[in-house]
Amino acid sequence: MNAATLEQRIITLIAQVSSGVKPQDIKPHHRLREDLGMDSVCSMELLSMLAEELDLDVPVEEAARVTTVEATVQMAQQYMSQKSN
Amino acid sequence: MRSELRGTAAIAPRAVTLIDALERRAAQGSAWLHFHKGNEPRVSLDGAAALSLASQWAVALAAAGVKAGDRVAVLQPNGPDFVGAFFGATWLGACAVPLPWPVMEGAPERTREDVRHVLERARPTALATTAAMATAAWGLPVVVAPSDGVVPAAVSAPDATAFIQFTSGSTGRPRGAMLSHRAALTSATAMAIELGVGAQDVGVSWIPFFHDMGLVGVLLCSLVGDFQVHVLRPAEFLMRPSRWLSLVSKERATLTVGPNFGFDLALKRGGKVEGLDLSSLRLALNGSEPIHRATLDGLAQQLAPVGYRPEVMAPVYGLAEATLGVCFAVGARGGADLKFQGRDVVCVGQPLAGMELCLRRDGQVVEEGEEGEICVRGPTLMSGYFEDPEATAAAFEGEWLRTGDLGVMRDGRLHVTGREKELIIKSGQKFHPYDIERVVTEAFDTTPNGVAAFSRPHAASGSEELVVVVELRRVPPEGLAQEIRAKVMERLGVRADVVELMMAGTLPRTTSGKVKRRALQRGEAANSATTDSPLPRRGGEGQGEGLNTLPPLKVSPPLPDPLPRWGRGARVLVLGGGGFLGLSFVEALKHAGIRATCGRRQRSNVLGLRALKLPLVLADLDRPETLDEALQDRDVVVHLAGHYPRFSHDPSGAIALATRQTQSLLDAAARAGVRRFIYVSSTAMVAPPPAGRDRGTEADRYDRAPTFGTYHSVKWALEQCVDAERRFEVVTALPGACLGPHDYKLGTAAFLAALARRADVPHPDGWVSTVDVRDVALGLVELVLRPQVPSRVAFANEVWRLQDLLTSVAPRYGVDRVTPAMSDDEAIAFADAEEARAAANNTRARLSRELVDMVVRGVPVDATRSRTELGLTYRPLSQTLDAFDAWALRIGLLSPPPSPLAAPAPETTA
């Protein structure tokens, strides 16, 4: 999965968990909490779905480090490359 | 049949304190808690290990200065150290204050910000947390590990507060329910008995221990019920919802518990059910938020193939203010759903042992089948909200706790239908609509016409969605909804799922102008809204299905921006500005450069006000139609006009008049969009402090109407009136006995003025808390200027017995001997006779009954809050008297030279 597809996928998931935000309104620089209004339960759900969908093993502690859409994409890439190595 | 239910007799817990209970469990030697975290091996803690860990935490906390009666904040994830720190605090006789451990770990500063309001309220001596969390700037001693040393003797007592459970944690006004050891153990025991638990039981829970359901329902219930529990962290469950049920399956668990949204998540995202075996499960408790029939049916359907039996599902009802459990629908205590307003309302069963409940409306118990507020009585109720007598008084009616939840009784069983107080529950946290509305209002430069926050069930998530509706006077700028959402998230940590912007006049309101939140919740809106051009949707403004219940929006031309704001730009209306305190206040306002207008009555003496050259407007409390105009475009109203001396012998007439006038003022203020209403009461409303404290504060309140004296009854009734106000911010100021220029007829000042004129001073004795009227005026100015002010504040400086005060001042006016004080009864009889005589002769009474009531019921007042939160410094009495003398000389009240009268000091106005 290339970066653009991954980003699109993550944006779709965000739109899904934070019902109310449309995918086309979500930008990479958006902050999950402040800009997209995702509370902690919501962010956790996002990471959980992402981990499930991409079959990644993301530790819970990782969640707090991810605060923007961009960072979520980067983290997913990092775990994907770890997996393929 | 009336809606009343009573559980079986309360069962005394086997232990009297939490430490006793822990010692009992330790002596038994059975396994207790097993903590699971990720792929790490589980960590087990039996009773003996927990007791030893608690003693070591007690050593570490004592070393940090914790003593009996202190609070200890416990910020720990589900794990051994939560148990250690929680019990360690109670070991020392301190109260544990569990704080919400963040779902997203690793952001200590953000966590600190999230719990700031609770810390400010609870003022703990120390914080027990983890080393990683300790890196934030907490500003208090932080303990991160237990320590060895000499273990002090456990000192907790059965009726002492064991822990304080804060509700509505992240809002600006957290309330802490104080729970005694006895209440906690009685509650845990009642639940253990109801569930029929024993050593053969195994529980699984991911509920956080800081939450009442995790703390009492899991930790304490398993402690006294002798069963073991496998404990997950909430984050582990949220990240991998399948972990919950697989742990149930793997450990052959017999018990589990969760809020409805947890069961929903397990259903929706729990992964494959094949391979699970849920046949061991005998009870699954569902509580702490509204329970949905669809969730229960979904579980029954999807999990039937793996041995789940629908009858294990036990809906429960409880609240932190009752420690936890109130009603459980276990086995035969459960019942069929109730069809109510087109919904299926799940039955939560019957009261636990020792608990009683009834449903009331307008103070009357309703008939079975009718909706009423759920009121609870029993041995597990909180002793009150921590240092919040206002909230405590509002929560209790005698022995009955008003839960704020609505219910309907049928077949002798309870069904929870809604929430009276319109509390919003999101992700297990409670929010008061008022707090959310306040945050939203603050996001605007100009006050919106109306704001309403409410929640409603959201079918897709099985939880509730938070809706914020804002009525605007002009077309909103781009991105406004997004800004509002960010603001709410930033300040309260909760997501506003739907933000709806409407033009003024669309929200449904009561005749008195209050927004009808419940009507909005039910999807009703104002009938007047029939326009058809919708406001263009902006990015992320709401979710599709949420909005169709609200009427389309009308786009009107932009209105001029009146720019009201705090500080010197605030436009202030003062009612009662012509009085003693009023004159000093408007003088101080003028001096501070604040635009103030004074309301005047049709016929009243406004000479003093005219002299100050302030604009006057007709605002007659007896003529509500004058108020709307007077209040137009005001930001702040200061209500000093609450004096009804004519009525000293007709309490009910005085109360009726005072409340009618004040209510019409409040209603007019709401219509006008006023932001802050400053109500000036009196330190007469400071109730005697509880034993152990010499002085009363603004927090000490009469919890019922005082039965002595009209003055107190009227003031009390007015406090009820303004306290109930939710449409704007209300601030209550309580000035003490005001002394200084402008008065010689009323209050304690009258005694001093008489003394100064060397007249006979018939007086009672009692506590008077004196204060310079100019300092009170400055305090009121602060209440106008500051964006954030305490909602209740007393202004007082020195505390005197009246007789001592007069004796001490006498030499100043060349008076050798002050008449001795009359006894209370004498003074009352004297004042009554004086007033009767004065009425008959159309003269002035030498002593008013009102003044006697004020003095004999006086309470010495500690006004520290006015110093710390408003930065007031009070001038000494000598300066006050100098200013009075100067003024009295000027107006000819005193004639020079009254021999030893001090040379008038230059009058310093604020």
Interface residues (C-beta under 8 A of the other chain):
Chain A: S18 S19 G20 V21 K22 D25 R33 E34 D35 L36 G37 M38 D39 S40 V41 C42 S43 M44 E45 L47 S48 M49 A51 E52 V58 P59 V60 E61 A63 A64 R65
Chain B: G38 P102 V103 M104 E105 G106 A107 R233 A235 E236 L238 M239 R240 P241 L265 R269 G271 K426 S427 H458 A460 S461 Q482 R485 A486 V488 M489 E490 G493 V494 R495 A496 D497 V498 G539 G540 G542 Q543 G546
